[in-house]
Amino acid sequence: MFELKIQLIHWLLISFIERSFHLILTNALTIFGLLLLLLADSKHANILYMGVIFITCGTYANVSVKIAWFNNNLCVYISFLFG
């Protein structure tokens, strides 16, 4: 499930050549998972488990987007420096 989500986000990044909305959405998914963990009662283990799944999906998908964004920005900066 996690690998499928990461592959989907990579395909969207390549298709739309845009990074900020993907960063916002994956961060929102992580925050939603954290809120589930914070606000859910400890008696509801299924809701807590769903919160952990959302945190994991949002965190791991966000890392790959940040790495791609940094590499793209660094390449543009280096090309301006060295022509």
C-alpha positions in Angstrom: 0.0 0.0 0.0 2.8 2.4 0.9 4.8 1.7 -2.3 1.7 2.1 -4.4 1.1 5.6 -2.9 4.7 6.6 -3.4 4.6 5.4 -7.0 1.4 7.3 -7.6 2.9 10.5 -6.2 6.0 10.1 -8.3 3.8 9.7 -11.5 1.8 12.8 -10.6 5.0 14.8 -10.0 6.4 13.8 -13.4 3.0 14.4 -15.2 2.3 17.9 -13.7 5.9 19.1 -13.1 4.7 20.7 -9.8 5.9 20.0 -6.3 4.2 22.4 -3.8 0.7 21.0 -3.9 2.1 17.5 -3.4 4.1 18.6 -0.4 1.0 20.3 1.1 -1.2 17.3 0.5 1.2 14.8 2.0 1.8 17.1 5.0 -2.0 17.4 5.5 -2.3 13.6 5.5 0.4 13.4 8.2 -1.3 16.1 10.2 -4.7 14.3 9.9 -3.1 11.1 11.2 -1.6 13.0 14.1 -4.9 14.6 15.0 -6.5 11.1 14.9 -4.0 9.8 17.4 -4.4 12.9 19.5 -8.2 13.1 19.6 -9.2 9.4 19.4 -10.1 7.5 22.6 -7.6 4.7 23.5 -10.5 2.2 23.4 -10.8 2.6 19.7 -7.8 0.7 18.5 -8.9 0.7 14.9 -9.0 4.5 14.7 -5.6 4.7 16.3 -4.3 2.2 13.8 -5.8 4.2 10.9 -4.0 7.3 12.3 -0.7 5.5 12.3 -1.3 4.4 8.7 -2.0 8.0 7.6 1.1 9.3 9.4 3.3 6.6 7.7 1.9 7.3 4.2 2.2 11.0 4.5 5.7 10.9 5.9 7.3 8.5 3.5 5.6 10.1 0.4 6.8 13.5 1.6 10.4 12.5 1.8 10.7 11.5 -1.8 8.9 14.7 -3.0 11.3 16.9 -0.9 14.3 15.1 -2.4 13.1 15.6 -6.0 12.3 19.2 -5.3 15.8 19.9 -3.9 17.5 18.1 -6.7 15.6 20.0 -9.4 16.2 23.4 -7.7 19.9 22.6 -7.2 20.4 21.7 -10.8 18.8 24.9 -12.0 21.0 26.9 -9.6 24.2 25.2 -10.7 23.3 25.7 -14.4 22.9 29.5 -13.7 26.3 29.6 -12.0 28.3 27.7 -14.5 26.4 28.5 -17.6 
